Amino acid sequence: MPARTIDGKAVAAAIRVELSNEVAKLRASGVVPRLAVLLVGEDAASRSYVTAKERAAAETGIQADIHRIDGSGDPRDVEEQVGTLIDGLNADPAVHGMILQLPLPEGVNADGLLQRIDPRKDVDALHPENQGRIVIGQARFYPATPHGVQQLLVRCGADPGGKHVVIVGRSRLVGLSLAAMLVQKRAGANATVTVCHTGTPDLGAVTRQADILIAAAGQPQLITAGMVRPGAVVIDVGVNRVDDATRKRGYRLVGDVDFDGVSTVAEAITPVPGGVGPMTVTMLLSNVARAARMHRSAGAHGN
Ligand SMILES: NC(=O)c1ccc[n+]([C@@H]2O[C@H](COP(=O)([O-])OP(=O)(O)OC[C@H]3O[C@@H](n4cnc5c(N)ncnc54)[C@H](OP(=O)(O)O)[C@@H]3O)[C@@H](O)[C@H]2O)c1
């Protein structure tokens, strides 16, 4: 029997209904959740991601302001300009969340700028303070993509509790944060977690042990049927462009998993597109609402 397809669009839509209700309550109490998006330079993919965030924010009642910075000058001047903008947004009580869209132009130090964002407004959860809090089980925010993966699992009948989860990829943005989240002793986590990377000698030998296999390597169709244990749940985070002359735009998007092959072995699988992608934007917006709520509570306590 072919694998059940996990519909990320449907799960994201359900979460957005919950989120819209929460935002409506915040607005009724006089708080308009507000996100500042810093877009530096002219990266085409970044521009389209930012447009998607702006549209999704508007749908849920969140105010999103896009700050465009020309990234073509000397990298140090660009850093100074972005840093000054971050300082201003940090100081603005009407702004609850801030994201610096990555990648930045060549030579601009992303780490330095990410660390300049007030951790209480860091809704991408990339500030070292927020990363550290995830590791010690005291998260303020979860990064959007790992949180989207975790919610997909929980809401689609594949709770990670007690399961062996194998993650392929150890980036701060996805693999490492997800491992830190799923290993915690709490509901919706409590998994035995193995993390693979390019230093893993026999990848298939490890991935075949997974009850839940999560691919976040950025390698088109890296995971094939022979690397998956029959009955496993497979989550494909990868988004890769491959040339396709039959498409008008000259390429198509594929994941890190060979969907057709793995579907013959797995119990459930996410498609690309339509799996993890729609969850990412939704969980980012959920962090903005959370930041607005925390800001309101801090105000109520005179902080
Ligand atoms: N759907 C979404 O919303 C969403 C969001 C974020 C990212 N993504 C996609 O997810 C993928 C991963 O993103 P990322 O930012 O985490 O990428 P990244 O920073 O490039 O990290 C990739 C990780 O995969 C590991 N890796 C690469 N090739 C491998 C191989 N052949 N065998 C084992 N491990 C391998 C790397 O190992 P080393 O550490 O040893 O180099 C690294 O840890 C990309 O396709 C990206 O576009 C999707």
The ligand as an SDF file (V2000), in Angstrom:
LIG
                    3D

 48 52  0  0  0  0  0  0  0  0999 V2000
   10.6100   23.8820    3.8360 N   0  0  0  0  0  0  0  0  0  0  0  0
   11.1400   24.9000    4.5170 C   0  0  0  0  0  0  0  0  0  0  0  0
   10.4230   25.7440    5.0160 O   0  0  0  0  0  0  0  0  0  0  0  0
   12.6150   24.9530    4.6890 C   0  0  0  0  0  0  0  0  0  0  0  0
   13.1760   25.8110    5.6430 C   0  0  0  0  0  0  0  0  0  0  0  0
   14.5580   25.7890    5.8200 C   0  0  0  0  0  0  0  0  0  0  0  0
   15.3380   24.9790    5.0070 C   0  0  0  0  0  0  0  0  0  0  0  0
   14.7340   24.2140    4.0470 N   0  0  0  0  0  0  0  0  0  0  0  0
   15.5050   23.3240    3.1810 C   0  0  0  0  0  0  0  0  0  0  0  0
   16.0500   22.3040    3.9960 O   0  0  0  0  0  0  0  0  0  0  0  0
   17.3040   21.8810    3.4590 C   0  0  0  0  0  0  0  0  0  0  0  0
   18.3630   22.0140    4.5490 C   0  0  0  0  0  0  0  0  0  0  0  0
   18.4560   23.3870    4.8970 O   0  0  0  0  0  0  0  0  0  0  0  0
   19.6040   23.8740    5.8920 P   0  0  0  0  0  0  0  0  0  0  0  0
   19.4870   25.3640    5.9920 O   0  0  0  0  0  0  0  0  0  0  0  0
   19.5470   23.0620    7.1180 O   0  0  0  0  0  0  0  0  0  0  0  0
   20.9080   23.4800    5.0190 O   0  0  0  0  0  0  0  0  0  0  0  0
   22.4610   23.5420    5.3830 P   0  0  0  0  0  0  0  0  0  0  0  0
   22.7300   24.6550    6.3170 O   0  0  0  0  0  0  0  0  0  0  0  0
   23.1590   23.4900    4.0730 O   0  0  0  0  0  0  0  0  0  0  0  0
   22.7340   22.1720    6.1710 O   0  0  0  0  0  0  0  0  0  0  0  0
   22.6670   20.9480    5.5300 C   0  0  0  0  0  0  0  0  0  0  0  0
   23.0280   19.8540    6.5060 C   0  0  0  0  0  0  0  0  0  0  0  0
   22.8880   18.6010    5.8320 O   0  0  0  0  0  0  0  0  0  0  0  0
   24.0860   17.8660    5.9430 C   0  0  0  0  0  0  0  0  0  0  0  0
   24.3030   17.1370    4.6860 N   0  0  0  0  0  0  0  0  0  0  0  0
   24.4670   17.6430    3.4500 C   0  0  0  0  0  0  0  0  0  0  0  0
   24.6610   16.6550    2.5450 N   0  0  0  0  0  0  0  0  0  0  0  0
   24.6340   15.4970    3.2470 C   0  0  0  0  0  0  0  0  0  0  0  0
   24.8170   14.1430    2.8930 C   0  0  0  0  0  0  0  0  0  0  0  0
   25.0450   13.7590    1.6290 N   0  0  0  0  0  0  0  0  0  0  0  0
   24.7500   13.2060    3.8700 N   0  0  0  0  0  0  0  0  0  0  0  0
   24.5110   13.5570    5.1590 C   0  0  0  0  0  0  0  0  0  0  0  0
   24.3520   14.8360    5.5550 N   0  0  0  0  0  0  0  0  0  0  0  0
   24.4120   15.7870    4.6070 C   0  0  0  0  0  0  0  0  0  0  0  0
   25.1860   18.8820    6.1820 C   0  0  0  0  0  0  0  0  0  0  0  0
   26.2270   18.2280    6.8860 O   0  0  0  0  0  0  0  0  0  0  0  0
   27.5610   19.0030    7.3800 P   0  0  0  0  0  0  0  0  0  0  0  0
   27.1690   19.7350    8.6260 O   0  0  0  0  0  0  0  0  0  0  0  0
   28.5060   17.8870    7.6590 O   0  0  0  0  0  0  0  0  0  0  0  0
   27.9640   19.8970    6.2600 O   0  0  0  0  0  0  0  0  0  0  0  0
   24.4670   19.9420    7.0030 C   0  0  0  0  0  0  0  0  0  0  0  0
   24.5060   19.6290    8.3780 O   0  0  0  0  0  0  0  0  0  0  0  0
   17.5450   22.7700    2.2400 C   0  0  0  0  0  0  0  0  0  0  0  0
   17.0720   22.1010    1.0860 O   0  0  0  0  0  0  0  0  0  0  0  0
   16.6750   23.9770    2.5020 C   0  0  0  0  0  0  0  0  0  0  0  0
   16.2640   24.6240    1.3050 O   0  0  0  0  0  0  0  0  0  0  0  0
   13.4010   24.1860    3.8810 C   0  0  0  0  0  0  0  0  0  0  0  0
  1  2  1  0
  2  3  2  0
  2  4  1  0
  4  5  1  0
  4 48  2  0
  5  6  2  0
  6  7  1  0
  7  8  2  0
  8  9  1  0
  8 48  1  0
  9 10  1  0
  9 46  1  0
 10 11  1  0
 11 12  1  0
 11 44  1  0
 12 13  1  0
 13 14  1  0
 14 15  2  0
 14 16  1  0
 14 17  1  0
 17 18  1  0
 18 19  2  0
 18 20  1  0
 18 21  1  0
 21 22  1  0
 22 23  1  0
 23 24  1  0
 23 42  1  0
 24 25  1  0
 25 26  1  0
 25 36  1  0
 26 27  1  0
 26 35  1  0
 27 28  2  0
 28 29  1  0
 29 30  1  0
 29 35  2  0
 30 31  1  0
 30 32  2  0
 32 33  1  0
 33 34  2  0
 34 35  1  0
 36 37  1  0
 36 42  1  0
 37 38  1  0
 38 39  2  0
 38 40  1  0
 38 41  1  0
 42 43  1  0
 44 45  1  0
 44 46  1  0
 46 47  1  0
M  CHG  2   8   1  16  -1
M  END
$$$$
